[in-house]
Amino acid sequence: MRGAFAFFALIAGSLFGQSFYLSNDVVPRKETVELTIDPARETFEGFVSIDVELRAPASTIWLNAKNLTIGSAFIAQGDTVRPAEVIRSSNERIGIYVGKELTGPVAAQINYQGRLDDKALSGPYRRKVEGEWYAYTTFAAIEARRAIPCFDEPRFKTPWDISIRVKREHKAFSNGRQISETDEPNGWKLVKFATTEPLPAEMVAFAVGPFDVYDGGAAGHGTPVRVITAKGHAEEGHGAAQATAAILPRLEAYTGIPYAFGKLDHLALPVGAYGAVENPGLITYRTKGLLAPPNQETAAFTRALRALQAHEIGHQWFGNLVTQASWDDVWLSEGFATWISAKMMDQGLSPERVHLAAIAARERMMAVDYSARSRPVRIAINSREAARDVYNRVVYEKGAAILLMLEGWLGEDHFRDGLRAYLNEHRFGNATTDDLAAALRAASGNDPSRVLNTFLNTAGVPELRGQLLCDRDSPPRLRVTKASPGSVPVCWRAARVASSCTVLEGPSTEIALPTGTACPAWFYLNSGGTGYYRTHWTQAPLPALPELSGAERLTLVYDLRASKNTAAQAALARLASDADPDISSAAREALK
C-alpha cells in the first residue's frame, strides 16, 4: 500500500501543477500511426508510436488525448521496452508512466480505440452520403487528440508516418501520397502513405470510404492535383481543379518557393466545422463550396471557389510551411491567408478592383472594431475554450488589413522580399510576430515592431486629423494629430507633393513639406488607401478628387461618412456621381 500511496502522491502532484500547455522538456520528433477504419462502424482501432526527446529526466510523458480508450502502453529506449501505466487526466491529457526517470530519446507506444461520431463536425467523424458511409476528419484547432494521442499544440511540428487499414472496396487518403497498398485477410487492405514534412497535429487529416477521384493533372511546379468526392460525383470537381491550376503558380511566383507538400488533394465533406481547412496535401471543403455539376458553374460560384482556394492554398506557405509558434499568433496564419487570397485572385479583375474589394472588407472590419464586440488580434490563449475560439473574424480580417497597411508603408517590393526571407528562414518550423518584424526590418530598413504592437495588441481604430500650416514666416507643414496612443504609419500626399510616409508616435506630429514647396491647394491622408485608421475631415479635399486613385476615393467616402459634417455631406454628394460604380454606390449609401 505504501508504494501505491507514493505513486498516487507523485501523480497528484504532477496533475496539480499542470498548465494548459504541455512541457517544454518533452519534445516529439516523429509520430507513426496505424489506424483500422470501417466507416460503417462507430469505433476505430489505433496504434501510435511517438519518438520523443526527453530534455530533462522524467518518469511520465504527458500528451493530449480525448475520448480515447487506451488499451496498453509501452516506453521503448534502445533495445529495452517497458510496459507503462496510463494516467488519465480530466484536462484532455494522458500520462505514460514508466516507473523510473528516463532522459534522451524514447518512444511512447500506445494501443487505443477511438470513436467516429456521426453527429460531430470536428475530430474524427462519419456521415452517410447517398446510402454509403464515409469517415472524415477536421482537427483544427485542438481536435486531433480525439483521433490520435499526440502533442496537440502548433509549436510541436513533426513528420508523420500514417497507415490506414480499410475494407478492400474503400479508398483511403491522408496528407502524404500513397506509397503502397497490401491485401490482408478477411477483406481488408493496408494503405501506407509517404512520411509527411513536419506538421502540427491539427493539420493531420485522413478520409476513408467509397470515394471517387477527379484527376486534375499537374499544376505549378508539377504538383499533382486531385478532387476527391463521394461516389458518383467526380466530374463535379472539374472547376476546382481549374481553379488550382490558376492559383498555385501565382503563389509559387510571389513567394519564390515551390509548393512543398508533394500532392494537392481537395476533399469534399458533406458537413464540417469550417468552410474549408488547409491540411497540407489534403485540403477539406464543404461540398457546396467545392463542387458543381459540369458546365453549370455560375460566375458567382467560380469567384467564390477561387477566393476560397486562394485562401486555403495560401495557407500552404503561411501556416503550414511556417507555422505560428503558439495560438496567440494565429494571425500569422489566418491574417496572411486572408491578405494573400485577395492578392492571388484570378477573376479577370484589375489590381485596382481587387484593392477596392480589400478596402470594402477593411471598412466592414472597422465597424466591428468600433463596436463592443471588438477584441485585440493577439490575446493570450490559456485555456481549451480560448483555443477552440481562436479562429475569429478579427484575426482574419483585421490581420489582413494590418498586412495591407504594412505593405503600403514599407513598399510592395520590400514587403515581398521580407516575406520571402521570413518563409525561407523558418521553413518547416515555427515563427512569431517578432520573427516577421525582424525579416521586414532587414528587407526595408524600417522597424515595424512598434506598429505591430499597436495594431495587434489593441482593439479599436486610430483616428487622425490633418491640417496644413502655411505661415508667412515658416515653410509649409502638415500637422497630423491622433487621439489614441501607439505607433501609426501614415502615408500622405499633397498637390505637387509626391507620396511620403511617416510613423506617428505622439499625439501631434508636424511634417515639413519639401524645401521650396508653395502652400498646396490640398492634402490627402492615407495615400494609396492602405492605412488602417480613420481620417476626420473638417474640410473635404474636393480639389484633390481628379488626382486621387480609386482606392483613395473609396477610402475618402468611408472617412467622410464618419465625419458627419456639412462639408462631408457636400463631398459625398459629389462622389455619388463618381465614374467608378463601387465608389458612387458607397457614396450614395453613405448619404442615406
N, C-alpha and C positions, 0 to 999 in steps of 0.2 A: 504493500500500500504506500510505503514511503516513496518508492520510485514513481508510482503513478501520481502522487501529490506533487513531486518535483517537476514532472513533465507538465502537469496542469498549470503549475505556477509559472513555468517558463513560457508556455503558450499564451496564458492570460496576459502576462507582461508584454509579450510581443504584440498582441492584438490591441491592448490598451493604448499603446503609443503609435498606432498606425495613422498615417496621414492619408489623404486621398490619393497621393502619388506613390508609386512603387519605389523601392530603394534604388539609389544610385550605385550601390555596391554590388548589385546583381544585374548583369547585362547580358541579354540574349544575343547570340551570334548567328544562329540559324534555327529554323523550325522545319521539321519533317513531319508531314501529316498524311495519314491514310484514313479515308472515310469509306463507309459502306452505306449506300443510299438507295432506297427504293421510294420514290415519291408517293406511292400508294400507301406506305406505312407512316405512322405518326412519329416513329423513332428512327434514329440512325446510330450506327456504331462508329467510334473514332479511336484512333491511336495517334499520339503526338510525342515526338522526341525533340526536346529543345536543348540545343547546345548553349551553355551558359558560362560566362566568365564570372567567378566569384572574386571580387576585388578585395574583399575582407573576409576573414573566417566566418562561416555561417553554418548552422545546423538545419536551418529551414529556408527553403526557397519559396517566396511568396509570389504569386502571379494571379491574373484575373480569370475568373470562371463564374458563370451564372447559369442556374437551372440545368447543370450538367450532373449526371450520376456517375461518380468516379468508381471504377471497378478495382483497379490496382495501380500502384505507382512504384517506381524504382529510381534510384540515383546511380548513374554509372560514372566511374572515373578510371580512366585507363582500362585495364582488364577486369576491374572489380565492379560488380553490380550488386547493390544493396537494396533489399526491399525497404520501402519508405511508408510512413504513415501519412495519411491525408488529413489535414486540419481544415475544417470547414468554418468559414467566417461569414458573418452577416453582411459584410460590405463588398460582396461580389468578388471575393478572393478565396483562394485555397492556398494552404501551405504544404509543401512537400518536406516532411521532417524525417531526417535520416539518423538522428540519434547521436551524431558526433559532428564536430565542426570540420568543415572542408574549406579549401581555398583553391583558386586556379580554375582550370576548365573542367566542367562536369556536364552530364546530360541528364535532364529530368524526363523520364518516360512515363506516360500516363495512358491507361486504357479507360475509356469512358463511353457513355451513351448520352445522346442529345435528343432534342425534340424538334420536329418540323411542324410548327404551329400553322394551322390552316385559317387562323383569324388575324395573325400578326402582319404588320407591314415592314418589319425590320428584323434583324437577326437572320437565322435560317428559317425559312417558311415554305409552305407549299400551297398550290392552288390547282383546282380542276378547271381546265380550259377545254371547252367543246368535248367533254367526256373523258379527257386524259389528265392524269396527274403530272405536275411539274414541281421541281424543287428549285428555289431561288435563294439569294442572299442579298441583304442590304446591311452593311456593318457600321457605316458612319452614324454617330461618332464613336460610340463605345459599345457596340453590339457584337463584335467579333467574339467576345467572351461567352456568348450564348451558343457558339458553334465549336470553338476550339479553346482549350486552356492556353493562355497566351499573355504576353506583356502588352496590354491594350492601351498604349499611350503613343502619341505621334513621334516622340523622341526615340522610340525603340524601333529602328528600321533594320530588318534582317532579310536575307534571302529565304525564300520558301520553296521547299520541295513538296509538291502535292500529288497524291494519287487518289483516285476515286474508284471504288468497286461498284459497278452498276449492273442492271439487267442487260442482257445482250442486245435487246431491242431498243435500248435507250442510248442517248448520246450524253457525254459529259464535257463540260467546259470549265476552264479556270483562267487565271491570269497568264500563265505560260502556254506556249504552244504544246500540242500533244506530241509526245515522242514515242509512245508505244501503246499497244492495246493487246492484252493477253487473255485468251479464253480461260475460264475457270469452271469447276464442276457446278452442276445444278443450275445452269443457265445464266451464270454471272460472267463478267469480264472485268479486268483491272486496267484502268486507263491512267497512264502516267504522263505528267506534264514537266516541261523543262523547268529547271531552277529559275526562279524569278530574280530580277535585280532587287536590291534591298527595298522592302516595303514596310510601312506601318501596318499593324494588324487590321485597322479599319478599311484598308484598301484591298484586302484579300477578298476574292469572290469566287463562287462556283455555281454551277447550274446543272441539273440532271433532268432528263425527260425525253420524250419522242420529238425532239426539235427538228425543224428544217433549217437549211442554211442557204443564204444567198451569197454567192461568191462575187465580191466587188472588185476583184483583181488587185492591183498594187497601186499605192498612192505615194506621193512624195519620193523619198529616197528608197523606194522599193518595199514599203511596208504592206504586207498582205492585209486586205480589208474584207471582213465578212459581216453579214447581218443575220442574227440568229432569231428565229421566230417560232411560234407554236406551229404544230404540224399543219401543212396546207397553206401557209401564208408567206412562203419565202419570197415570192415575186413582189410582195409589198415592200421589200427592203431596197428596191432599186433607187429610190430617191435619196435614201440615207447614204448609200454607197457613193452616189454622185456628189452629195454634199461634202463627204470626207475628201474626195478627190480634189475638190476646190479649196478646202480649208487647210488641210495638212501641209501642203507645200508652202503656203504663206507663213504658217507658224515656224516651219523649219528655216525659212529665209530670214524672218525677223529675228529669231533668237540666235541664228548661226549654229544651231545644234540639231542634228537629225533626231527624229523620234527614237526613243531609247528602249522601248519595251517589246520589241520583236514583232508582235502582231497587233492588229487593232480590230477587235470584235465589238459589234454593237448588239446588245441583247435586249429584246423586247420583254418587259414584265407586264403581266395583266394588272397588277397593282404594285404600289411601292410608297415608301415614306416620303420620297422626294421625286421631283420630275425627272431627275437623272442623277447618277453617281458615277464619278470619274475613275473607277477602278482600272488601274493600268492593264491594258490588254483585253479587258472585258468590261467596257462601259455599259451601264444598265440604264434603260429609259422606260417610262410608262409607254405602253403600246401606242396609245393615241398620239403621242408626240413624236414617234419614230417611224411608224408605218403608214402607208397609204396605198390603196389599190393602184395598179399600173395605169398611167395616163389619167388619173383622177386627182393628182396632187394640185391643189389650188395654189395661187400665188401666195396667199396668206400662210398656208401650211408650209410651203417651201421656205419662206422668210423665217418663220418661227423655228423650223427644224435647223436651218443653218445657224441661226443665233444660238440655239441650244447646243449644237455640236461645237461651235466655235468656243463656247464656254467650257464644255467638258474636255475637248481636245486641248484647249489652252492649259487646262489643269495638268496635262502630262509633263509640262515644264514647271508650272507654278503650282506646287502642291505635291507632285509625285517625284519628279526629278530632284527638286528641292522641296523639302517638307518643313513646315514650321516646327520649331523645337518644342513648343507647348501650345495648348489650346488658346492661351492668351493672345497668341499671334496668328490666329486662324485667318485674319485679314490678308496675310501674305499669300494665302491660297485663294480665298474667295474674292477678295478685292481685286487681285490680279486677274483672275479668270473673267470677272465681270468687265474689267477695263479692256483686256485684250480681245474679248469677244467682239466688242464694237469695232476695234481696230482691224480685225480679221474678216469682218463681214464681207461677203462677196455676193451682193444682190444687184449689181449694176448701179450702185449708188456712188455718187461722188464723195470724196473725203469730207467736203463741206456738209453734205446731207447727213453723213454719219455723225459728224461733230454736232450738228443741230439736235440729233436724237439724244446724244450724250448730255447736252445741256438741258434738254427737257427732263431727262431722267434725274439729273442733278437737282433740278428745281423741285421735283417730287420728293426727293430725299431731304431737301432743305425744309419742306413743310413738316416732315416728320421730326427733323432736328430742332424745330422751333416748338414742338409740342411737348406735353408732359410725358409722352411715351419715349422720348429720346433717351439715349444712353451713350456712353463713350464707345468707340470702336474696340478699344482694348480694355478688358476688365479681367481681374484675377479670377481664374477658374479653380475653385477649391472644393467642388462637390460634384457628384454624379449628375445631379439635376442641372447644374450650370453647364456641364459638359454636353449634356443632351440638348441644351438650348443654345449651343454656341453658334449654330448656323442661322443668323437672323438678318433682317433687311439692312440694318446699319452696317454690319460687317461687309456685306456685299456692295451696297450702293454708295455709302459714304467712303468706304475703302477705295472704290473705283474712282470717285470724284477727287479724292486726295491724290491719286496717281496721275490723273489728268492735270491737276494743278502743278504737281512736281515736274511733269513733262513740259508744261508751258513755261515754267520758271527756269529750269535747267537747260532747256533746248532739246528738241527731238533727238538729235544725234548723240549728244552727251547722255541723255537718259537711256537710250537704247544701248549705248556702249557700257554704261553702268550695269544695266540688267544682264547683259551678256557676261560680264565679269562675275557678277553675283551668281548666276547659274553655273558657270564653269567652276568657280571656287568651291561651291557647296554641292556639286553634282553627286547624286545618290546619298546625300546626307541631309542634315538639318540646318536651319538658319533662323536668325532672329531679326527683328526690326533693326537692331544695331548693325547687323551684318549688311543689310540692304543699304543703310545710311553710309556705311564705310565705302561700299562699292560706288555709290552715286557721287560721293565726295571725291574719290580718286579720279573718276571719269570727268567730272565737271569743274572741280576746283571750288565748288560751293558746298557747304556742310548743311545737309537737310535735317540734322538731328533735332534741333530745337523746333523746327517747323513740324516734324513728325510728332514730337512730344505734344505740341499744342493741339494738333488736329486729331490725333489718335486717342489721347487720354482725357479729352474734354468734350462734353456734349455741347451742342449749340452751334450757331453760325456767327462768325465775326461780322460786325457792322462797321462800315467805313464811311467817311465823309471827306470830300476833297474840295480845295479852294485854291484858285490861282492868286498869287500875291504879286502884284505888278506896281511896286512903289517907284516913285521918281528917283529915289536915291539908292536903290538896290536892284541887282539883277532879278529877273523874274524867277519865282519859286513856286513849287506846288506843295501846299501843305495838306497832309493826309492825317486824319485822326481816326482812332479806333476806340471802341467803347469797352473792350474786354482785354485782359492780359494775354500774353503769349506772343509767338512769332508768326507773322503772316506775310507770305511772299506776295508782293503786289507788282503786277506789270501794268504800265500806263503808257499813254502816248498823247500827243497834242498836235495841233495844227503846225505843220512844218517841223515837227519833232518826232524822230523815229521812236519805236517802242523801246522801253527800258524797264528793268526790273530791280526792285529793292526789297529787303525784308524789313517790315515794320516791327520794332521791338517795344518801344514805349508808346504812351498814349497819343503822342503827336510827333510827326516827322516832317521836316522841310527838305524838299528835294530841289537842288539848284538845276535850272534848265541850262542847256549847253551855252557856253560863252558866246555872246553876240546875238542871242535869240531875242527877238522882239516879243512883247506880250502876246501869247497865242490867242486866237479867237475862240478856241475851245480846248478842252482836255477830256480824256476818257480813262477812267479807272477800269481795270480788268481787260487789258489789251489781249486779244485773242480769245476772250471769253472762257478762259480755263480756270480762273480762280474760284475757290470755294469760300465766298464771302458775299455779303450784301452791300451794295453801294447806295447810299441815300442821296438823292439829288434834290437840292433846293432850286436849282435852275437846270433844266434838261439841256444836254448838249446838242440842240437841234442843228446848228451849223455843221456838226460832225457827221450827220446821218449819211450824206452821199459818200463819205470816205470810210465808213465802218463796214466791216465784214458782216456776213450773215450771222456768224456766231456772236459777234459783238452786239448786233442789233437785237437778237433774241435775248441775250443776257440783259440788255438795257430794258427791254419790255418787262422782264420779271422784276428788275430793280425799281422801275417806275411804278409798277403795281404796288410794291411795298411802300413807296414813298408817300402816297396818298396826299398829294397837294395839287393845287391848281395847275402849276407848271407841268407836273407829271401827267395830269389828265390831258392837257393840250398836246403833249408829246405822244401820248398813247393814241390819240385821235389821228395824228399824222402817220404813226406806224401801222395803224389799222388798214391803211391803203398800200402797205409795202408790197413790192412785186413778188416777194417770196411768200407762198401760201402758208408755210408754217409760222412765219413771223406775223403776218397780218391776222391769222386766226388767233394766235396767242394774244395779240394786242386787243382784238375785239372781245375776247374772253375777259381780259383784264379790265375792260371798260364797263362790264356788266355790274 
